[in-house]
C-alpha cells in the first residue's frame, strides 16, 4: 500500500509542528513502513509538506494504524490539516486492467 500524505499548516505553527515531528522521529518506523520525505514548500497560507509511505502488503492494517497514531499527535497544532491519498504503483495499476510491465 502506498500513501501520499499532505500536511498543511500556517507559518505561525512551525514551532509546534517541528516539536511533534522530532518527538515522532525518536521512535523509528517499523521495518514494514518505508518513508520518503517529508518534502516541504511554502505557499498560499503557509507550509505544505508531502510524505510518501510504502507499507508492506502483508502489514497494511498494522502500518495504517501506526501512521494514523503518529499523525494524530499533530491534532492540537493550530491550523494543521492532513490528507491521506492511497495510490497504486504502475505495476498494480496495469494488473487491474489485465496488463503487465514489459
ChimeraX attribute file (.defattr): number of C-alpha atoms within 10 A of each C-alpha:
attribute: neighborCount
match mode: 1-to-1
recipient: residues
	/A:1	17
	/A:2	19
	/A:3	19
	/A:4	15
	/A:5	18
	/A:6	18
	/A:7	18
	/A:8	21
	/A:9	20
	/A:10	19
	/A:11	14
	/A:12	12
	/A:13	15
	/A:14	15
	/A:15	11
	/A:16	14
	/A:17	20
	/A:18	11
	/A:19	11
	/A:20	16
	/A:21	15
	/A:22	10
	/A:23	12
	/A:24	16
	/A:25	10
	/A:26	8
	/A:27	9
	/A:28	8
	/A:29	15
	/A:30	11
	/A:31	9
	/A:32	14
	/A:33	20
	/A:34	15
	/A:35	12
	/A:36	11
	/A:37	12
	/A:38	14
	/A:39	11
	/A:40	14
	/A:41	11
	/A:42	13
	/A:43	11
	/A:44	9
	/A:45	11
	/A:46	15
	/A:47	19
	/A:48	19
	/A:49	16
	/A:50	19
	/A:51	16
	/A:52	19
	/A:53	20
	/A:54	17
	/A:55	22
	/A:56	16
	/A:57	11
	/A:58	10
	/A:59	13
	/A:60	16
	/A:61	11
	/A:62	14
	/A:63	23
	/A:64	16
	/A:65	12
	/A:66	14
	/A:67	15
	/A:68	11
	/A:69	12
	/A:70	17
	/A:71	16
	/A:72	10
	/A:73	14
	/A:74	20
	/A:75	11
	/A:76	11
	/A:77	16
	/A:78	14
	/A:79	15
	/A:80	17
	/A:81	14
	/A:82	16
	/A:83	11
	/A:84	15
	/A:85	10
	/A:86	11
	/A:87	13
	/A:88	11
	/A:89	9
	/A:90	11
	/A:91	12
	/A:92	14
	/A:93	13
	/A:94	13
	/A:95	11
	/A:96	10
	/A:97	8
	/A:98	8
	/A:99	11
	/A:100	12
	/A:101	8
	/A:102	4
